[in-house]
């Protein structure tokens, strides 16, 4: 039981600084989703071969659907995780960027709470 959220990583490369502001321009490569908050704890329990039941709320939105799929795929019981039609799934979007063939670093994070 807890706050179920989606950790989302936007991955890209950087090659230049914007002319409009002193920030790097990120050339998008891919988006990767991971369970966050209580969803991460539930995933960890199943990874250790335990049984986990998710009890909480997500939004009836794209992020909530993605989170439910991730939890289902790793064996978490999601029958007690309610998808509310008027709620937004909490999201932590991390923008990760770096040069080609180099370790990506977090350049920004955008949080959305329900």
N, CA, C and O atoms as a GROMACS GRO file, in nm:
protein
  456
    1UNK      N    1   0.085  -0.116   0.000
    1UNK     CA    2   0.000   0.000   0.000
    1UNK      C    3   0.090   0.124   0.000
    1UNK      O    4   0.186   0.132   0.077
    2UNK      N    5   0.057   0.218  -0.087
    2UNK     CA    6   0.137   0.339  -0.092
    2UNK      C    7   0.111   0.420  -0.218
    2UNK      O    8   0.010   0.401  -0.285
    3UNK      N    9   0.203   0.510  -0.248
    3UNK     CA   10   0.194   0.592  -0.369
    3UNK      C   11   0.253   0.514  -0.487
    3UNK      O   12   0.372   0.482  -0.489
    4UNK      N   13   0.168   0.486  -0.583
    4UNK     CA   14   0.211   0.415  -0.703
    4UNK      C   15   0.235   0.518  -0.812
    4UNK      O   16   0.145   0.595  -0.846
    5UNK      N   17   0.354   0.519  -0.866
    5UNK     CA   18   0.387   0.616  -0.970
    5UNK      C   19   0.471   0.554  -1.078
    5UNK      O   20   0.528   0.446  -1.061
    6UNK      N   21   0.477   0.622  -1.188
    6UNK     CA   22   0.555   0.576  -1.303
    6UNK      C   23   0.682   0.657  -1.311
    6UNK      O   24   0.679   0.780  -1.316
    7UNK      N   25   0.794   0.587  -1.311
    7UNK     CA   26   0.924   0.651  -1.338
    7UNK      C   27   0.948   0.639  -1.487
    7UNK      O   28   0.956   0.528  -1.541
    8UNK      N   29   0.959   0.752  -1.553
    8UNK     CA   30   0.977   0.753  -1.698
    8UNK      C   31   1.109   0.821  -1.731
    8UNK      O   32   1.141   0.927  -1.678
    9UNK      N   33   1.185   0.759  -1.820
    9UNK     CA   34   1.315   0.812  -1.860
    9UNK      C   35   1.311   0.842  -2.009
    9UNK      O   36   1.287   0.753  -2.091
   10UNK      N   37   1.334   0.968  -2.044
   10UNK     CA   38   1.346   1.010  -2.182
   10UNK      C   39   1.496   1.014  -2.211
   10UNK      O   40   1.568   1.094  -2.151
   11UNK      N   41   1.542   0.930  -2.302
   11UNK     CA   42   1.685   0.919  -2.332
   11UNK      C   43   1.718   0.985  -2.465
   11UNK      O   44   1.642   0.974  -2.561
   12UNK      N   45   1.831   1.053  -2.468
   12UNK     CA   46   1.873   1.118  -2.591
   12UNK      C   47   2.020   1.152  -2.589
   12UNK      O   48   2.091   1.127  -2.492
   13UNK      N   49   2.062   1.210  -2.697
   13UNK     CA   50   2.202   1.254  -2.708
   13UNK      C   51   2.205   1.406  -2.716
   13UNK      O   52   2.106   1.471  -2.749
   14UNK      N   53   2.320   1.460  -2.685
   14UNK     CA   54   2.338   1.605  -2.695
   14UNK      C   55   2.457   1.634  -2.786
   14UNK      O   56   2.558   1.564  -2.782
   15UNK      N   57   2.442   1.737  -2.866
   15UNK     CA   58   2.551   1.775  -2.954
   15UNK      C   59   2.571   1.926  -2.959
   15UNK      O   60   2.670   1.975  -3.012
   16UNK      N   61   2.473   1.999  -2.902
   16UNK     CA   62   2.483   2.144  -2.912
   16UNK      C   63   2.405   2.212  -2.801
   16UNK      O   64   2.325   2.149  -2.731
   17UNK      N   65   2.429   2.341  -2.788
   17UNK     CA   66   2.356   2.425  -2.694
   17UNK      C   67   2.254   2.506  -2.774
   17UNK      O   68   2.283   2.549  -2.885
   18UNK      N   69   2.137   2.527  -2.717
   18UNK     CA   70   2.031   2.602  -2.783
   18UNK      C   71   2.073   2.746  -2.805
   18UNK      O   72   2.146   2.803  -2.724
   19UNK      N   73   2.027   2.806  -2.915
   19UNK     CA   74   2.050   2.949  -2.940
   19UNK      C   75   1.956   3.036  -2.858
   19UNK      O   76   1.983   3.154  -2.835
   20UNK      N   77   1.843   2.977  -2.814
   20UNK     CA   78   1.740   3.052  -2.743
   20UNK      C   79   1.765   3.066  -2.594
   20UNK      O   80   1.716   3.159  -2.531
   21UNK      N   81   1.841   2.972  -2.537
   21UNK     CA   82   1.866   2.972  -2.392
   21UNK      C   83   1.992   2.889  -2.366
   21UNK      O   84   2.029   2.806  -2.449
   22UNK      N   85   2.057   2.910  -2.253
   22UNK     CA   86   2.179   2.834  -2.224
   22UNK      C   87   2.148   2.693  -2.173
   22UNK      O   88   2.179   2.657  -2.060
   23UNK      N   89   2.088   2.613  -2.262
   23UNK     CA   90   2.053   2.475  -2.229
   23UNK      C   91   2.094   2.384  -2.344
   23UNK      O   92   2.107   2.429  -2.458
   24UNK      N   93   2.115   2.256  -2.312
   24UNK     CA   94   2.150   2.161  -2.417
   24UNK      C   95   2.025   2.122  -2.494
   24UNK      O   96   1.915   2.117  -2.438
   25UNK      N   97   2.042   2.093  -2.621
   25UNK     CA   98   1.934   2.041  -2.704
   25UNK      C   99   1.948   1.889  -2.701
   25UNK      O  100   2.054   1.835  -2.732
   26UNK      N  101   1.841   1.821  -2.665
   26UNK     CA  102   1.842   1.676  -2.655
   26UNK      C  103   1.777   1.617  -2.779
   26UNK      O  104   1.661   1.645  -2.809
   27UNK      N  105   1.852   1.536  -2.851
   27UNK     CA  106   1.798   1.463  -2.966
   27UNK      C  107   1.740   1.332  -2.914
   27UNK      O  108   1.814   1.243  -2.870
   28UNK      N  109   1.609   1.321  -2.919
   28UNK     CA  110   1.535   1.209  -2.861
   28UNK      C  111   1.576   1.076  -2.922
   28UNK      O  112   1.591   1.064  -3.044
   29UNK      N  113   1.596   0.974  -2.834
   29UNK     CA  114   1.624   0.838  -2.880
   29UNK      C  115   1.510   0.743  -2.842
   29UNK      O  116   1.455   0.674  -2.927
   30UNK      N  117   1.475   0.740  -2.711
   30UNK     CA  118   1.371   0.648  -2.667
   30UNK      C  119   1.318   0.688  -2.530
   30UNK      O  120   1.378   0.768  -2.459
   31UNK      N  121   1.203   0.630  -2.494
   31UNK     CA  122   1.144   0.647  -2.363
   31UNK      C  123   1.136   0.510  -2.297
   31UNK      O  124   1.095   0.412  -2.359
   32UNK      N  125   1.176   0.503  -2.170
   32UNK     CA  126   1.176   0.379  -2.093
   32UNK      C  127   1.095   0.402  -1.966
   32UNK      O  128   1.113   0.503  -1.897
   33UNK      N  129   1.005   0.308  -1.933
   33UNK     CA  130   0.922   0.318  -1.814
   33UNK      C  131   0.964   0.215  -1.710
   33UNK      O  132   1.002   0.103  -1.744
   34UNK      N  133   0.956   0.255  -1.582
   34UNK     CA  134   0.983   0.166  -1.470
   34UNK      C  135   0.881   0.194  -1.360
   34UNK      O  136   0.836   0.308  -1.346
   35UNK      N  137   0.844   0.092  -1.281
   35UNK     CA  138   0.758   0.117  -1.166
   35UNK      C  139   0.831   0.205  -1.064
   35UNK      O  140   0.949   0.185  -1.038
   36UNK      N  141   0.760   0.302  -1.008
   36UNK     CA  142   0.820   0.391  -0.908
   36UNK      C  143   0.740   0.391  -0.780
   36UNK      O  144   0.625   0.346  -0.777
   37UNK      N  145   0.800   0.444  -0.674
   37UNK     CA  146   0.734   0.452  -0.544
   37UNK      C  147   0.700   0.314  -0.492
   37UNK      O  148   0.784   0.224  -0.493
   38UNK      N  149   0.575   0.296  -0.445
   38UNK     CA  150   0.531   0.167  -0.392
   38UNK      C  151   0.533   0.059  -0.500
   38UNK      O  152   0.550  -0.059  -0.469
   39UNK      N  153   0.517   0.098  -0.625
   39UNK     CA  154   0.523   0.001  -0.736
   39UNK      C  155   0.662  -0.059  -0.747
   39UNK      O  156   0.677  -0.177  -0.778
   40UNK      N  157   0.765   0.021  -0.722
   40UNK     CA  158   0.902  -0.029  -0.724
   40UNK      C  159   0.924  -0.130  -0.612
   40UNK      O  160   0.988  -0.233  -0.632
   41UNK      N  161   0.870  -0.099  -0.493
   41UNK     CA  162   0.884  -0.192  -0.380
   41UNK      C  163   0.814  -0.324  -0.411
   41UNK      O  164   0.868  -0.431  -0.381
   42UNK      N  165   0.695  -0.318  -0.470
   42UNK     CA  166   0.622  -0.440  -0.506
   42UNK      C  167   0.699  -0.522  -0.609
   42UNK      O  168   0.706  -0.645  -0.600
   43UNK      N  169   0.757  -0.454  -0.707
   43UNK     CA  170   0.838  -0.522  -0.808
   43UNK      C  171   0.959  -0.590  -0.743
   43UNK      O  172   0.994  -0.702  -0.780
   44UNK      N  173   1.022  -0.522  -0.648
   44UNK     CA  174   1.138  -0.580  -0.580
   44UNK      C  175   1.101  -0.706  -0.503
   44UNK      O  176   1.179  -0.801  -0.500
   45UNK      N  177   0.984  -0.707  -0.440
   45UNK     CA  178   0.938  -0.826  -0.367
   45UNK      C  179   0.926  -0.944  -0.462
   45UNK      O  180   0.972  -1.054  -0.431
   46UNK      N  181   0.863  -0.923  -0.578
   46UNK     CA  182   0.846  -1.034  -0.672
   46UNK      C  183   0.980  -1.076  -0.732
   46UNK      O  184   0.998  -1.193  -0.765
   47UNK      N  185   1.073  -0.982  -0.747
   47UNK     CA  186   1.206  -1.018  -0.799
   47UNK      C  187   1.279  -1.111  -0.702
   47UNK      O  188   1.365  -1.189  -0.743
   48UNK      N  189   1.245  -1.101  -0.574
   48UNK     CA  190   1.304  -1.188  -0.471
   48UNK      C  191   1.218  -1.313  -0.449
   48UNK      O  192   1.235  -1.384  -0.349
   49UNK      N  193   1.126  -1.339  -0.542
   49UNK     CA  194   1.038  -1.457  -0.542
   49UNK      C  195   0.932  -1.453  -0.432
   49UNK      O  196   0.881  -1.557  -0.390
   50UNK      N  197   0.900  -1.334  -0.385
   50UNK     CA  198   0.792  -1.318  -0.288
   50UNK      C  199   0.663  -1.286  -0.360
   50UNK      O  200   0.662  -1.268  -0.482
   51UNK      N  201   0.555  -1.279  -0.285
   51UNK     CA  202   0.425  -1.244  -0.340
   51UNK      C  203   0.393  -1.100  -0.299
   51UNK      O  204   0.407  -1.063  -0.183
   52UNK      N  205   0.350  -1.020  -0.395
   52UNK     CA  206   0.317  -0.880  -0.368
   52UNK      C  207   0.179  -0.847  -0.425
   52UNK      O  208   0.147  -0.884  -0.538
   53UNK      N  209   0.100  -0.779  -0.344
   53UNK     CA  210  -0.030  -0.730  -0.389
   53UNK      C  211  -0.027  -0.577  -0.381
   53UNK      O  212   0.001  -0.521  -0.275
   54UNK      N  213  -0.055  -0.512  -0.492
   54UNK     CA  214  -0.055  -0.366  -0.498
   54UNK      C  215  -0.190  -0.314  -0.451
   54UNK      O  216  -0.294  -0.352  -0.504
   55UNK      N  217  -0.189  -0.226  -0.349
   55UNK     CA  218  -0.311  -0.165  -0.298
   55UNK      C  219  -0.292  -0.014  -0.305
   55UNK      O  220  -0.208   0.042  -0.235
   56UNK      N  221  -0.370   0.050  -0.392
   56UNK     CA  222  -0.356   0.194  -0.408
   56UNK      C  223  -0.437   0.244  -0.526
   56UNK      O  224  -0.532   0.179  -0.569
   57UNK      N  225  -0.397   0.360  -0.576
   57UNK     CA  226  -0.472   0.428  -0.681
   57UNK      C  227  -0.377   0.476  -0.790
   57UNK      O  228  -0.267   0.524  -0.762
   58UNK      N  229  -0.421   0.461  -0.914
   58UNK     CA  230  -0.356   0.524  -1.030
   58UNK      C  231  -0.465   0.593  -1.110
   58UNK      O  232  -0.584   0.574  -1.084
   59UNK      N  233  -0.426   0.671  -1.206
   59UNK     CA  234  -0.523   0.734  -1.293
   59UNK      C  235  -0.562   0.638  -1.406
   59UNK      O  236  -0.486   0.548  -1.441
   60UNK      N  237  -0.680   0.660  -1.462
   60UNK     CA  238  -0.722   0.585  -1.580
   60UNK      C  239  -0.667   0.659  -1.701
   60UNK      O  240  -0.741   0.720  -1.778
   61UNK      N  241  -0.535   0.653  -1.717
   61UNK     CA  242  -0.467   0.725  -1.823
   61UNK      C  243  -0.355   0.639  -1.882
   61UNK      O  244  -0.335   0.526  -1.838
   62UNK      N  245  -0.286   0.690  -1.979
   62UNK     CA  246  -0.179   0.616  -2.047
   62UNK      C  247  -0.071   0.573  -1.949
   62UNK      O  248  -0.021   0.460  -1.957
   63UNK      N  249  -0.033   0.661  -1.856
   63UNK     CA  250   0.071   0.628  -1.759
   63UNK      C  251   0.023   0.519  -1.663
   63UNK      O  252   0.100   0.430  -1.627
   64UNK      N  253  -0.104   0.526  -1.621
   64UNK     CA  254  -0.161   0.423  -1.534
   64UNK      C  255  -0.164   0.288  -1.604
   64UNK      O  256  -0.132   0.186  -1.543
   65UNK      N  257  -0.203   0.288  -1.732
   65UNK     CA  258  -0.203   0.163  -1.809
   65UNK      C  259  -0.062   0.105  -1.819
   65UNK      O  260  -0.043  -0.016  -1.805
   66UNK      N  261   0.036   0.192  -1.844
   66UNK     CA  262   0.175   0.145  -1.854
   66UNK      C  263   0.222   0.086  -1.722
   66UNK      O  264   0.288  -0.018  -1.720
   67UNK      N  265   0.187   0.151  -1.610
   67UNK     CA  266   0.227   0.102  -1.479
   67UNK      C  267   0.161  -0.032  -1.447
   67UNK      O  268   0.226  -0.124  -1.398
   68UNK      N  269   0.031  -0.044  -1.475
   68UNK     CA  270  -0.039  -0.170  -1.452
   68UNK      C  271   0.024  -0.283  -1.534
   68UNK      O  272   0.039  -0.394  -1.484
   69UNK      N  273   0.060  -0.255  -1.657
   69UNK     CA  274   0.123  -0.356  -1.743
   69UNK      C  275   0.259  -0.398  -1.687
   69UNK      O  276   0.290  -0.516  -1.682
   70UNK      N  277   0.340  -0.300  -1.645
   70UNK     CA  278   0.471  -0.332  -1.588
   70UNK      C  279   0.457  -0.420  -1.464
   70UNK      O  280   0.530  -0.518  -1.448
   71UNK      N  281   0.362  -0.385  -1.376
   71UNK     CA  282   0.342  -0.463  -1.254
   71UNK      C  283   0.291  -0.604  -1.286
   71UNK      O  284   0.338  -0.702  -1.228
   72UNK      N  285   0.196  -0.612  -1.376
   72UNK     CA  286   0.142  -0.743  -1.416
   72UNK      C  287   0.253  -0.830  -1.474
   72UNK      O  288   0.263  -0.949  -1.443
   73UNK      N  289   0.336  -0.771  -1.560
   73UNK     CA  290   0.442  -0.847  -1.627
   73UNK      C  291   0.546  -0.902  -1.530
   73UNK      O  292   0.610  -1.004  -1.558
   74UNK      N  293   0.564  -0.836  -1.414
   74UNK     CA  294   0.663  -0.887  -1.317
   74UNK      C  295   0.598  -0.969  -1.206
   74UNK      O  296   0.665  -1.007  -1.111
   75UNK      N  297   0.467  -0.996  -1.218
   75UNK     CA  298   0.402  -1.088  -1.126
   75UNK      C  299   0.337  -1.026  -1.004
   75UNK      O  300   0.303  -1.098  -0.910
   76UNK      N  301   0.318  -0.895  -1.003
   76UNK     CA  302   0.250  -0.829  -0.892
   76UNK      C  303   0.099  -0.841  -0.912
   76UNK      O  304   0.048  -0.817  -1.021
   77UNK      N  305   0.027  -0.878  -0.806
   77UNK     CA  306  -0.118  -0.885  -0.809
   77UNK      C  307  -0.173  -0.742  -0.809
   77UNK      O  308  -0.152  -0.668  -0.712
   78UNK      N  309  -0.241  -0.703  -0.914
   78UNK     CA  310  -0.290  -0.566  -0.928
   78UNK      C  311  -0.442  -0.556  -0.911
   78UNK      O  312  -0.500  -0.452  -0.943
   79UNK      N  313  -0.507  -0.660  -0.862
   79UNK     CA  314  -0.653  -0.657  -0.850
   79UNK      C  315  -0.702  -0.553  -0.750
   79UNK      O  316  -0.817  -0.510  -0.758
   80UNK      N  317  -0.617  -0.510  -0.657
   80UNK     CA  318  -0.656  -0.407  -0.559
   80UNK      C  319  -0.596  -0.270  -0.591
   80UNK      O  320  -0.595  -0.181  -0.506
   81UNK      N  321  -0.548  -0.254  -0.712
   81UNK     CA  322  -0.495  -0.125  -0.757
   81UNK      C  323  -0.602  -0.061  -0.844
   81UNK      O  324  -0.627  -0.106  -0.956
   82UNK      N  325  -0.666   0.044  -0.794
   82UNK     CA  326  -0.780   0.106  -0.861
   82UNK      C  327  -0.735   0.213  -0.960
   82UNK      O  328  -0.650   0.296  -0.929
   83UNK      N  329  -0.793   0.210  -1.079
   83UNK     CA  330  -0.769   0.313  -1.180
   83UNK      C  331  -0.888   0.409  -1.177
   83UNK      O  332  -0.998   0.374  -1.220
   84UNK      N  333  -0.865   0.530  -1.127
   84UNK     CA  334  -0.972   0.629  -1.114
   84UNK      C  335  -0.982   0.714  -1.241
   84UNK      O  336  -0.882   0.765  -1.290
   85UNK      N  337  -1.104   0.730  -1.294
   85UNK     CA  338  -1.120   0.804  -1.420
   85UNK      C  339  -1.086   0.953  -1.412
   85UNK      O  340  -1.047   1.011  -1.513
   86UNK      N  341  -1.099   1.015  -1.296
   86UNK     CA  342  -1.072   1.159  -1.284
   86UNK      C  343  -0.938   1.190  -1.219
   86UNK      O  344  -0.915   1.303  -1.174
   87UNK      N  345  -0.851   1.092  -1.213
   87UNK     CA  346  -0.719   1.111  -1.150
   87UNK      C  347  -0.609   1.096  -1.256
   87UNK      O  348  -0.628   1.030  -1.358
   88UNK      N  349  -0.497   1.158  -1.229
   88UNK     CA  350  -0.379   1.141  -1.314
   88UNK      C  351  -0.277   1.057  -1.238
   88UNK      O  352  -0.256   1.078  -1.119
   89UNK      N  353  -0.216   0.963  -1.305
   89UNK     CA  354  -0.113   0.881  -1.244
   89UNK      C  355   0.008   0.969  -1.214
   89UNK      O  356   0.053   1.046  -1.299
   90UNK      N  357   0.059   0.957  -1.092
   90UNK     CA  358   0.179   1.033  -1.056
   90UNK      C  359   0.294   0.988  -1.146
   90UNK      O  360   0.311   0.870  -1.174
   91UNK      N  361   0.374   1.087  -1.189
   91UNK     CA  362   0.480   1.060  -1.286
   91UNK      C  363   0.604   1.138  -1.248
   91UNK      O  364   0.597   1.254  -1.209
   92UNK      N  365   0.718   1.071  -1.258
   92UNK     CA  366   0.847   1.139  -1.248
   92UNK      C  367   0.918   1.114  -1.381
   92UNK      O  368   0.964   1.004  -1.408
   93UNK      N  369   0.926   1.219  -1.462
   93UNK     CA  370   0.990   1.211  -1.593
   93UNK      C  371   1.131   1.266  -1.580
   93UNK      O  372   1.151   1.383  -1.546
   94UNK      N  373   1.228   1.181  -1.608
   94UNK     CA  374   1.368   1.223  -1.603
   94UNK      C  375   1.422   1.231  -1.745
   94UNK      O  376   1.411   1.136  -1.822
   95UNK      N  377   1.479   1.345  -1.779
   95UNK     CA  378   1.539   1.363  -1.911
   95UNK      C  379   1.688   1.334  -1.897
   95UNK      O  380   1.761   1.406  -1.829
   96UNK      N  381   1.730   1.227  -1.963
   96UNK     CA  382   1.868   1.179  -1.955
   96UNK      C  383   1.935   1.203  -2.089
   96UNK      O  384   1.881   1.167  -2.194
   97UNK      N  385   2.053   1.264  -2.086
   97UNK     CA  386   2.119   1.296  -2.212
   97UNK      C  387   2.270   1.286  -2.196
   97UNK      O  388   2.323   1.290  -2.085
   98UNK      N  389   2.336   1.274  -2.308
   98UNK     CA  390   2.481   1.268  -2.310
   98UNK      C  391   2.529   1.246  -2.452
   98UNK      O  392   2.449   1.227  -2.544
   99UNK      N  393   2.658   1.248  -2.468
   99UNK     CA  394   2.716   1.226  -2.600
   99UNK      C  395   2.700   1.080  -2.640
   99UNK      O  396   2.677   0.994  -2.555
  100UNK      N  397   2.713   1.052  -2.769
  100UNK     CA  398   2.706   0.915  -2.819
  100UNK      C  399   2.807   0.829  -2.746
  100UNK      O  400   2.918   0.873  -2.718
  101UNK      N  401   2.769   0.705  -2.715
  101UNK     CA  402   2.857   0.606  -2.651
  101UNK      C  403   2.910   0.653  -2.516
  101UNK      O  404   3.018   0.611  -2.474
  102UNK      N  405   2.837   0.739  -2.448
  102UNK     CA  406   2.877   0.786  -2.316
  102UNK      C  407   2.762   0.764  -2.218
  102UNK      O  408   2.646   0.752  -2.259
  103UNK      N  409   2.794   0.760  -2.091
  103UNK     CA  410   2.693   0.744  -1.987
  103UNK      C  411   2.598   0.864  -1.990
  103UNK      O  412   2.642   0.979  -1.992
  104UNK      N  413   2.467   0.837  -1.990
  104UNK     CA  414   2.368   0.945  -1.988
  104UNK      C  415   2.360   1.005  -1.846
  104UNK      O  416   2.375   0.934  -1.747
  105UNK      N  417   2.338   1.135  -1.840
  105UNK     CA  418   2.321   1.204  -1.713
  105UNK      C  419   2.186   1.274  -1.711
  105UNK      O  420   2.135   1.315  -1.816
  106UNK      N  421   2.131   1.288  -1.593
  106UNK     CA  422   2.002   1.355  -1.580
  106UNK      C  423   2.020   1.504  -1.599
  106UNK      O  424   2.099   1.568  -1.530
  107UNK      N  425   1.944   1.560  -1.696
  107UNK     CA  426   1.953   1.704  -1.722
  107UNK      C  427   1.834   1.780  -1.664
  107UNK      O  428   1.843   1.899  -1.635
  108UNK      N  429   1.722   1.709  -1.647
  108UNK     CA  430   1.604   1.773  -1.590
  108UNK      C  431   1.509   1.665  -1.540
  108UNK      O  432   1.514   1.550  -1.584
  109UNK      N  433   1.420   1.703  -1.447
  109UNK     CA  434   1.315   1.612  -1.400
  109UNK      C  435   1.185   1.689  -1.394
  109UNK      O  436   1.180   1.802  -1.344
  110UNK      N  437   1.080   1.627  -1.443
  110UNK     CA  438   0.948   1.686  -1.441
  110UNK      C  439   0.859   1.595  -1.356
  110UNK      O  440   0.847   1.476  -1.386
  111UNK      N  441   0.797   1.650  -1.251
  111UNK     CA  442   0.709   1.572  -1.164
  111UNK      C  443   0.564   1.610  -1.189
  111UNK      O  444   0.532   1.727  -1.205
  112UNK      N  445   0.479   1.509  -1.191
  112UNK     CA  446   0.334   1.532  -1.200
  112UNK      C  447   0.269   1.448  -1.090
  112UNK      O  448   0.282   1.326  -1.090
  113UNK      N  449   0.201   1.512  -0.998
  113UNK     CA  450   0.132   1.443  -0.891
  113UNK      C  451  -0.017   1.434  -0.924
  113UNK      O  452  -0.070   1.516  -0.998
  114UNK      N  453  -0.081   1.335  -0.869
  114UNK     CA  454  -0.225   1.318  -0.895
  114UNK      C  455  -0.307   1.402  -0.805
  114UNK      O  456  -0.430   1.399  -0.814
   0.00000   0.00000   0.00000
